[in-house]
Amino acid sequence: MTYQTLKFYCNEGLVPNVKRDHNNRRVFDEKDIKWIKDLTCLKKCGMSIQEMKKYLELCLQGEATIVSRKKCLRESRRSCGLLLRNWRTAFPISAGSRIFMTRSFPANVHM
Protein backbone atom coordinates (compact mmCIF):
# COMPACT_ATOMS: atom_id res chain seq x y z
CA MET A 1 0.00 0.00 0.00
CA THR A 2 1.31 3.43 -0.84
CA TYR A 3 1.78 6.19 1.70
CA GLN A 4 -0.87 8.24 -0.11
CA THR A 5 -3.42 5.41 0.12
CA LEU A 6 -2.70 4.89 3.81
CA LYS A 7 -3.02 8.62 4.46
CA PHE A 8 -6.29 8.69 2.50
CA TYR A 9 -7.70 5.77 4.49
CA CYS A 10 -6.73 7.49 7.76
CA ASN A 11 -8.21 10.81 6.67
CA GLU A 12 -11.43 9.06 5.62
CA GLY A 13 -11.71 7.53 9.08
CA LEU A 14 -11.10 3.96 7.88
CA VAL A 15 -8.30 3.43 10.42
CA PRO A 16 -9.87 4.40 13.74
CA ASN A 17 -8.06 5.78 16.76
CA VAL A 18 -4.65 6.15 15.15
CA LYS A 19 -2.10 7.38 17.64
CA ARG A 20 0.45 10.07 16.86
CA ASP A 21 3.96 10.66 18.13
CA HIS A 22 5.42 13.93 19.44
CA ASN A 23 6.05 15.06 15.82
CA ASN A 24 2.40 14.40 14.94
CA ARG A 25 3.31 11.39 12.76
CA ARG A 26 0.92 8.45 12.75
CA VAL A 27 2.03 5.48 14.84
CA PHE A 28 0.43 2.13 14.00
CA ASP A 29 0.29 -0.77 16.43
CA GLU A 30 -0.23 -4.44 15.51
CA LYS A 31 -4.02 -4.07 15.67
CA ASP A 32 -3.87 -1.13 13.24
CA ILE A 33 -1.62 -3.05 10.85
CA LYS A 34 -3.95 -6.06 10.86
CA TRP A 35 -6.91 -3.79 10.13
CA ILE A 36 -4.99 -2.04 7.31
CA LYS A 37 -4.27 -5.46 5.78
CA ASP A 38 -7.98 -6.28 6.08
CA LEU A 39 -8.83 -3.01 4.30
CA THR A 40 -6.46 -4.00 1.50
CA CYS A 41 -8.30 -7.32 1.12
CA LEU A 42 -11.68 -5.60 1.13
CA LYS A 43 -10.53 -3.17 -1.56
CA LYS A 44 -9.10 -5.98 -3.70
CA CYS A 45 -12.48 -7.68 -3.48
CA GLY A 46 -14.04 -4.59 -5.01
CA MET A 47 -15.53 -3.03 -1.90
CA SER A 48 -16.02 0.73 -2.23
CA ILE A 49 -14.80 3.24 0.36
CA GLN A 50 -18.42 3.77 1.45
CA GLU A 51 -18.91 0.00 1.89
CA MET A 52 -15.66 -0.24 3.87
CA LYS A 53 -16.88 2.57 6.14
CA LYS A 54 -20.13 0.70 6.72
CA TYR A 55 -18.20 -2.48 7.50
CA LEU A 56 -15.91 -0.61 9.92
CA GLU A 57 -18.92 0.92 11.63
CA LEU A 58 -20.33 -2.57 12.16
CA CYS A 59 -16.98 -3.87 13.46
CA LEU A 60 -16.74 -1.06 15.99
CA GLN A 61 -20.16 -2.00 17.37
CA GLY A 62 -18.83 -5.37 18.49
CA GLU A 63 -19.98 -8.96 18.36
CA ALA A 64 -23.65 -8.05 18.12
CA THR A 65 -23.07 -7.12 14.45
CA ILE A 66 -21.37 -10.34 13.31
CA VAL A 67 -24.43 -11.44 11.33
CA SER A 68 -24.61 -8.04 9.61
CA ARG A 69 -20.88 -8.15 8.83
CA LYS A 70 -21.21 -11.61 7.31
CA LYS A 71 -24.08 -10.33 5.17
CA CYS A 72 -21.97 -7.38 4.05
CA LEU A 73 -19.09 -9.71 3.10
CA ARG A 74 -21.44 -12.10 1.28
CA GLU A 75 -22.82 -9.20 -0.77
CA SER A 76 -19.30 -8.09 -1.63
CA ARG A 77 -18.37 -11.66 -2.56
CA ARG A 78 -21.45 -11.96 -4.78
CA SER A 79 -20.56 -8.67 -6.53
CA CYS A 80 -16.99 -9.82 -6.99
CA GLY A 81 -18.19 -13.14 -8.47
CA LEU A 82 -20.47 -11.31 -10.89
CA LEU A 83 -17.63 -9.03 -11.93
CA LEU A 84 -15.36 -12.04 -12.51
CA ARG A 85 -18.03 -13.80 -14.62
CA ASN A 86 -18.47 -10.62 -16.67
CA TRP A 87 -14.71 -10.41 -17.26
CA ARG A 88 -14.54 -14.07 -18.27
CA THR A 89 -17.40 -13.53 -20.72
CA ALA A 90 -15.86 -10.37 -22.14
CA PHE A 91 -12.31 -11.78 -22.31
CA PRO A 92 -12.48 -15.56 -22.81
CA ILE A 93 -9.20 -17.39 -22.27
CA SER A 94 -8.15 -19.82 -24.95
CA ALA A 95 -4.93 -21.29 -26.24
CA GLY A 96 -4.62 -18.48 -28.79
CA SER A 97 -5.55 -15.66 -26.42
CA ARG A 98 -1.93 -14.81 -25.63
CA ILE A 99 -1.25 -14.29 -29.32
CA PHE A 100 -4.45 -12.26 -29.63
CA MET A 101 -3.49 -10.05 -26.69
CA THR A 102 -0.01 -9.33 -27.99
CA ARG A 103 -1.29 -8.54 -31.48
CA SER A 104 -4.32 -6.51 -30.41
CA PHE A 105 -2.49 -3.61 -28.82
CA PRO A 106 -0.05 -1.09 -30.28
CA ALA A 107 3.62 -1.81 -29.71
CA ASN A 108 3.95 0.91 -27.04
CA VAL A 109 1.23 -0.63 -24.82
CA HIS A 110 2.63 -3.20 -22.44
CA MET A 111 0.43 -5.83 -20.81
N, C-alpha and C positions, 0 to 999 in steps of 0.2 A: 504494500500500500504506500502511496506517495505521501509526503508530508502535507501537501495541499489537500488531499482527500481526508487525511486524519484531522486536519484543522477544520475542514468543512463539516465533518461528522460531529466534532466537538461543538462547533458554533451552532449547529442545528439541534443540539441537545441530545444527540444519539449516544453519547458517552457521558452518562450521568455522574455527577459528583467528582469530577476530575480535580485532583489536588494540584497546587502550584507551589513552586519553590520560592526562595527569597528574591529571585530575579523575574518572577512571574511566568516562568516556563512551566508547561504542563508536566506533571510527574505521574506516570502510569504504574499502578501496582499489578500484581498477577491477575487479579479479578478483572481489571480494566483491559488487560491484554487479551484475556480469554474472550471477553465481550467483543472487543475489536475484531478478533478472528471470527467470531460468530456473525458479526455484521458483514464481513467480507463474504462469508458463505451465503448469507441471505441475499446480498447484492448479486453474487454470481448466479443465484437461482432466479434472478429477474425481479426481485422484490424492489418496489419503488421506495424512495425516501419516506414518503407518507406512510406506506405500509410498515416500514421498519420502525417508524415512530409509534405506530399503533401497537406493534408487537412489543416494543420496549415498555410502553405504558402498561400493557398487560403483565409483563415480567415484574415490573416494579410493584404491582399490586399483590404479588405473592402466589402461593400455591392454589388459592381459590380460583385462579384464572387459567389453570393448566388446560382444561377442556377448551377454552376459548383460544389459547395459544396453539393447541393441536389443530383446531379448525383453521386458524390463520395459516399455519404451515401446510395443511392439506390443500387449501385453496391456492397457495403459491406453487405447490408441487403440481397441481392440476394445470395451472397456467403454463408452467415450465414445460410440462409434457405436451400440451397443445402447441406451444411454440416449436418444440423439437419436431413434432409431426409435420408442422407446416414447412419447416426447413427441409426435412427429408423429402417432402413432396415437391418442393420448389427446386431442390438441388439433389436429385437422385444420385447415388454413388454406384458406379459400375466400373468394370475393368478399364474402360476407356476414359473415365472421367478425369484422370490425371492429365492425359493428353489434351482433353477438351479444355481443362482449366488453364493449362499453360499456353494454349493457342488462342484462347478467347480474350485475353487481355493484352493491351499494348506492352511493348518490351520494357517500358519504364515503370510498370506496375508490378510490384513484387507480392506474391502470395505467401 
